[in-house]
Every structure is written in structure tokens, then in C-alpha cells.
Amino acid sequence: MTPSLLLSTDAVAPRDRAPQWREWIWRHFGGLESDLYGDSDFDGRLSASRAGDVVLTRLEAGRHRVLRTPQMARRDEAGYLKIVAPWQGSAEVEQQGRKARAQAGGWIIYDTTHDYAIDNPAPTEHLIVMLPKRQMAERGVRLDPLMARHVGGASGISRVALETMRNTYLELPAMSETAARGAGELIMQLVQLSLLELAGQGTAVTLKQALRDRIRDHVARHLRDPLLSIEQIAAALNCSKRHLHNAFAEGDLTLASYIQQQRLQACIQELRQAPAAGRSITDIALAWGFSNMSHFARVFREHTGLSPSEFRQAARTGGG
């Protein structure tokens, strides 16, 4: 009997033989060998979406095994950390001499720049999440000892990370590009915290830093919105205003001062640029979220020592 296959990414591939399954797996996941435990019949479905730099794939398939050889790993130009999080069935990952097994409610992380093998001994439905390794490595996590480890659990930050990955995949079709990118960044932050916790480094300091990073990212994306406020940020990030204030408690600026500083810097930058000469100072200030011009003029002078018009004139003559 000929093995059968139904596979979809953005489009549905025709039913075909197991070799086409292997071709799609190879292409989508950057080079993998696969086998079907000798089964003669096989159905598989693959559906992928992006949340910024994060790739989320739903894989529904019969039992199968995938293998990444050292040669394949060396040829990989784009390194990822990969997460397998079963909805149904189980997965066992082997890498760097370690083995980890996960069922529904758990997840395993591994590194595509090293060889690995994954066994799916029964029909499965998995969420597979690919995170850019370079960006994760920049976040201060020592990655190698944490690969091929069971991370997810019934509670804690790893559970929050799992729920966020699942919900992001399900809600991506209704998200704007900006919202999707923010969701991808949130996933990377939650995975980072999960790994820090796994490594015994999940302290209050790292949690506070992660929240501060999320706040700064939200402010940067909504700086032009005159309704941006501590209340709005708390609602958007699903946390209390007290937590927002605490995230900035040890710095030189309060959160409100930080928002004002960022808006002021944006206005200063625009006033320095020659094309801004055709726009009024009021238009520039309003465009960056200032709604009270007297307040804008006062804080501008406090920061630069000049009024906005004096600053613009100095910039035109080369003195700004």
C-alpha cells in the first residue's frame, strides 16, 4: 500500500507519498532526515505562521522519527532554538548525550546548530516554535547545558510561556503585523525566563528586568499615541500599575518621566532634521504625543536650555 500524505503550509499540498513528506519536512525545518517506523500509511499536516522573528508550526502526523546529522547542522546558516510542545501524543528529544520526553502540558527545547534526534512513537499533534538562537544568546542565558531538557510543567513561568505560545499561534490570523511582532518578542522573553529558572537563576532581578524590557518595547511602539499612559500600559501588559512602577524603581527615571523623555528626544531629533523646517513646532509636538504645548515648551527648555523655536533656529544655522 502506498503511504499517503496531506500537508499544508500557506497552501495545501496534494496527497502523495512519504518522500514528499520528507521533502516538506526538509524544506520547512532546515534539513532533517525522517522515517515512519516502517508504516505503509501516513497522513501529515503542517501549518506555519510567523510572529516577528518567531516561527510557530502546528504539526499533526502519524508516528515518525526525525534526525539532524552533524553535517546538516554545520550547513545550517540560520541557527534556531526549537521547542516541541505536544498538544497530543508525546515526543522524546535526544541531543548532546541527554534525553528528554514531553507530553501535553510540557515542552522541550533543543538547538538546531547541533545534531539531534526526535522520536514521536505515536500519532501526534505538536506545536513547534523556532526562536532565533543569536537573539536568545544575547539575553544572557548559557544555552548549552539547557538543551534537550524538559522545561514545561504544571505551574510557574514555563507554564505561562507554554500558554502564550499556544495562544499566540491560535490568535495570529487576527493579529496585526505590529501585534504579532510584539507577541513574538514576548515569547522570547518568557522562554528566557523559563531557561533562567531551569538554570536556577530565575531571580526577582531577572523578572523585573524582563518586565522593564517589555514596558520599553510597548512605549517605543506607542510613543505617538497621546493616550499612552501608565494605566494603558498596565492593561496592555496585563499587570498592575504597582508592578510597572516597581520595574523602574531602581533607575534614575520614573515610568512617567521615561515616557516624557522618549517623546522629548523624538521631538528634538525631528527638529534637528532639515525636512522638519516645513512643519510647525506644534505639529511635531502633537505628533509625538504631547497634548499641552505650555508643558512641552517648559520641559523642552529644561532639557535643552532653549525654547523649541530657538533650538530649531540653532539647528538651521549649524549650532543645534
N, C-alpha and C positions, 0 to 999 in steps of 0.2 A: 504494500500500500504506500502511495506517495505521501510524504509529510505535507501538511497544509499550513498556511500562514496568512494571517491578516494583520497588517502592520500599518500604523498611521503616525505621521508627524503633523505637518500642516495639511497634508492630503493623505488619502487612504491608498496604500499600495494594493495591487491585485493579489488575490490568493496565489501562492506559489510554493516552491519547495523550500526545504530547510536552508539550502545555500543562500537564498535571498534574505532569510532571517539573519544569517551570519554577516552578509554584506551590510545590512542596515545597522546591525549592532556595531560592526567595524566602523562605519562612517559616523554614526552619531556619537559614540563614546571614544573616538580617537584611537581605534585599533585594539581589537580584542579577538581572541580565538574563542570558539564556543562549541559545545556539543550537547546532545539531547539525551544522554544516558541510553542511547540506542533506541529510543522511541521511534515508531514509524509514523505516528500522527502528532502534529504540533500546531497550536494556534498561539499567536502572539500579537499584542497591540502595544504600540509605543506612541505616546503623545507628549510633546515637549513645549515648554514656554520659557520665556526669559523674564527675570526681574532685575533689570540693570545688568550687572556682570554675573549674576547668579542664574544658572540653568536648572530648571525643575522638570523632571520627566516622570510620567506615570507609566509604569511597565506592568502589563498583565500578560502572563506567559505560562506555558506548561513548565514542567520541571526541566532545568537546564543548568549548565555549568559554564562559566566564562573564565578565561585565563589571559593574563597580560604577562608576556615574557620579558626578560631583561632587555632584549633587543627592541621590542616595541616601546618600552618605557624610555629608552635612550633616544628614540626617534621622535618622541612627543615634544612639539615646540611650545605648546600651551599647557603648563602643568596645572592640575586641579587637585584640590582635596575633594573627595567624593563621599557622600553619605548615602547609605541604603537604609530606608526606614519602612519596614513591611506594614502594609495595611492588612494583608492576609498572607498566610504561609510563613516561612522563615528564610533566613539567609545566614550563611557562615562564611566569613572573610578570613583568609589566611595571608599574612604579609609579614616580612622581616622576622620569621620564626614565631609569630604569635597567631592565635586563632580566636575569633570572637563570633558569637552567634546571637542573633536578634530575632524576636518575634514581634507581633503587633504591640505597639506601645514602647518599643525600644528602637535604638538606631546605632549604627556602627560607622566609623569614619576611617578612611584609608587614603593613600597617596598615589596618584596616577603616575608620578615620576619614578616609582619603584614597581617591580613586578608583584603581582598578587593573583590570587585565585578566589572565586566566589562560587559556592555551591548553593543551589536552590533545589533541594531534593523533592519538592512537591510543587504543584501549581501555585503560583504566587501572584500577588498584586503589591508592587513596591512603589514607593516614592524615592526617586534617586535625585539627589541635589549635588550640583557641581559648583564649588567655590574656588575662585582664582587663588592658587597657592601663594603667589607673590604677595597679594594683599593680606592674606591671613598671616603670613610670616612676618609682615611689617607690624603686626599688632602685639608683638612681644610674647608670643606663645612658642615654647620649644616643642616643635611638632613631632619629631621622630618617635619619641617614647609613647606618644598618644595614639599612634596609628594602629589599626586593627584592634581597637578596644571597644567594648560595649559601653556606650555613653548614656543612652536614654534610660529613664527609669520612671517610676510611678509618680514622682514628685520632684521639686527642685527646678533649677534653671534649665536643665536638659529637657524636662517635660514642657516648659514654656517654649523652648526652641523648637521642639517637635511639633507642637500645636501651631506655632507661627509658620513653619514650613508647609504644613498641610493646608492651613487656611489660605496662605498666600497662593499656593498652586490653584486652589479651588476658586479664588476670587480674582485671579489675574485677568480673565477675559473682560471684567468690568472695570479694571483699573486704567487710569491714565498712565502715560509713559513716566511722568514725574512720580506718581504714587508707586508705580511698580519699582522704579529705581530705589525709592526710599524703603520699600519693603525688602528688597534685596540687601540693602545696607543693614537693615535691622536683623535679618537672618544671620549675616556675617558677625554682627556684634553678639548675638545670642549664642552662636556656636563658639565664638571666642570665650565667652564667659563659661560655657559648659566645659570647654577644654581646660580652662584655668581651674575650675572646680575639680575636674578629674585629676589634675596635677597637684591638687592641694594648695592652689594659690588663689582660690576664689574668695578674696577678702572684701571687706566693705569698701576699701580704697578702689579696687578694680571695678566694682559695681558702680561706684559714684562716678568714676572716670567714664565708664560706658554711657551712663545717663547724660553726663555733660556733653559727650560727643554727639549723642542723639539730639540734644537740645540745640547745639550749634548748627547741626545739619538742618534741622527744621527752621531755625531762624534764617539761615542763608537762603533757603528755598522760598521763604515767605516774607522777605525783608520789605518788599514793595507794598505789602498789604497793610493798609492803615489800621486794620482790626487786629493785627498781630499783638498779642498781649500774653501775660503770664497765664491768665485764665484759658485763653485759646490754646496755648501750648500744652497746658495740663490736660485738656480734653483730647487733644490730638495724640498725645503720647500715653494717654490712659494712666496718669499718675497724679498724685496730689500736688498742690502748689507748694506744700512744705518740702516735698522731695525735690522740686525744682530749685527752691531757694537753697536747700542743703547742698545740692550739686555744685553751687557756686560759692558756698560759704567760705572756703579757704582761699579764694582768689582775691585779686585786687578790685574786681568789679562785681556788683550785684547783677542778677539776670537783667533787670530793667536797664541798668547802666550799660550792660553789654549790648543790648538791642539798640540803644541810642547811639553807642559808639560805632556800631556797624553801619547804621544808617548815615551817620555823620561822615564816616570815611568814604562811603559810596558817593555822597554829595561832593565832597572835596575832590575825589577822583574825577568826577564828571565836570566840575568847574575848571579843572586843570586842562581838560581836553579842548582843543580848538573848536570842534563842532558844537560844543555846548554854548558858544558865544551867541548862537541864534536862539537859544531858549532862555526864558526868564528864570530868575533865581527861584521864584515861587513855583514854577512848573517843575523844576528839578527837585525842590524840597518835597513837593506833594507826591512826585513820582517815587520817592524813596520812603514814603510812609509818614512824613511829618505833616501834621494837620494844623498846627498852631505856628504861624510864622514868627510871632514875637518870641516864642520859646526857641524856635530854630535859630533865629538871629542871635539870641543870648548864648546858647550853648556853642554855636559856631565861633563866636568871639572868644569865649572862654577857652576853647580848644586851640584856636589858631592865632589869637591876638588881633585879628582883623575882622571887620564885618564881611559878610558874603560878597558884597559888591567890591570892597577894597581887595579882597582875595582874588576875585576874578580879574580885576584890573592888573594886579601884580602878576598874575599868570600870563596875561596877554603881553606884558612887557618883559617877560622872562624872569620875573622876580618871585613867582609863586612856586 
